Amino acid sequence: REWYSYHFPELVSIVPENYLYSKCAEYIKDRKNLCEESLEPLTEILSDSEKAKAIVDASKMSMGMDISPVDLINIQMFAGRVVALSNY
């Protein structure tokens, strides 16, 4: 959460639950790539269309810093592990 929050700090206030936060971070990757087409998958992850819309809107105005491809890969792998452990 902390590492990804440097890139997309607004996400933690929209999705405070660790499991859902990890699933969102794993799906979103680089927040700059979020668009209206991302609404359906985010709604499926969160089971909440309002939160999905809030995430897409927040990504457009985010105050987070850019993230390197290597950091993004590591975050994605770590988020995937958190999701897998939670499912276990």
C-alpha positions as CSV (number, residue, x, y, z in Angstrom):
1,R,0.0,0.0,0.0
2,E,2.7,2.5,1.0
3,W,4.8,1.9,-2.1
4,Y,1.8,2.2,-4.5
5,S,0.5,5.2,-2.6
6,Y,3.4,7.3,-3.8
7,H,2.1,6.7,-7.3
8,F,-1.6,6.9,-6.6
9,P,-2.2,8.3,-3.1
10,E,-6.0,8.9,-3.7
11,L,-6.7,5.2,-4.0
12,V,-6.2,4.4,-0.3
13,S,-9.1,6.7,0.7
14,I,-11.4,5.3,-2.0
15,V,-10.5,1.6,-1.2
16,P,-9.4,1.3,2.4
17,E,-9.7,-2.6,2.6
18,N,-6.3,-4.2,2.0
19,Y,-7.6,-7.1,-0.1
20,L,-9.6,-4.9,-2.5
21,Y,-6.8,-2.3,-2.6
22,S,-4.3,-5.0,-3.7
23,K,-6.7,-6.3,-6.3
24,C,-7.2,-2.7,-7.6
25,A,-3.5,-2.0,-7.6
26,E,-2.8,-5.3,-9.5
27,Y,-5.4,-4.3,-12.1
28,I,-4.6,-0.6,-12.5
29,K,-0.8,-0.8,-12.6
30,D,0.0,2.7,-14.0
31,R,-2.8,5.1,-13.1
32,K,-2.3,7.1,-16.2
33,N,-3.7,4.2,-18.3
34,L,-7.1,4.3,-16.6
35,C,-10.0,5.4,-18.7
36,E,-13.7,4.9,-19.1
37,E,-13.1,1.4,-20.4
38,S,-11.6,0.5,-17.0
39,L,-15.0,1.1,-15.2
40,E,-16.4,-2.3,-15.9
41,P,-13.4,-4.4,-14.6
42,L,-13.1,-2.1,-11.5
43,T,-16.8,-2.4,-10.8
44,E,-16.4,-6.2,-11.0
45,I,-13.4,-6.1,-8.6
46,L,-15.1,-3.7,-6.1
47,S,-18.8,-4.6,-6.7
48,D,-19.4,-0.9,-6.5
49,S,-19.8,1.3,-9.6
50,E,-19.5,4.5,-7.6
51,K,-16.1,3.6,-6.2
52,A,-15.0,2.5,-9.7
53,K,-16.0,5.8,-11.1
54,A,-14.2,7.6,-8.2
55,I,-11.0,5.7,-9.0
56,V,-11.1,6.7,-12.7
57,D,-11.8,10.3,-11.8
58,A,-9.1,10.4,-9.2
59,S,-6.5,9.0,-11.6
60,K,-7.0,11.9,-13.9
61,M,-6.2,14.5,-11.2
62,S,-3.8,12.4,-9.0
63,M,-1.0,14.2,-7.2
64,G,1.0,11.0,-7.2
65,M,4.5,10.8,-8.7
66,D,5.5,8.9,-11.8
67,I,6.6,5.4,-11.2
68,S,9.4,3.5,-12.9
69,P,8.6,0.3,-14.9
70,V,10.7,-1.8,-12.5
71,D,8.9,-0.5,-9.5
72,L,5.6,-1.1,-11.2
73,I,6.5,-4.7,-11.9
74,N,7.5,-5.2,-8.2
75,I,4.3,-3.6,-7.0
76,Q,2.2,-5.8,-9.3
77,M,4.0,-9.0,-8.2
78,F,3.6,-8.0,-4.5
79,A,-0.1,-7.1,-4.9
80,G,-0.6,-10.5,-6.7
81,R,0.9,-12.3,-3.7
82,V,-1.3,-10.4,-1.3
83,V,-4.4,-11.4,-3.3
84,A,-3.2,-15.0,-3.5
85,L,-2.6,-15.2,0.2
86,S,-5.9,-13.6,1.0
87,N,-7.7,-16.2,-1.3
88,Y,-5.8,-19.0,0.5
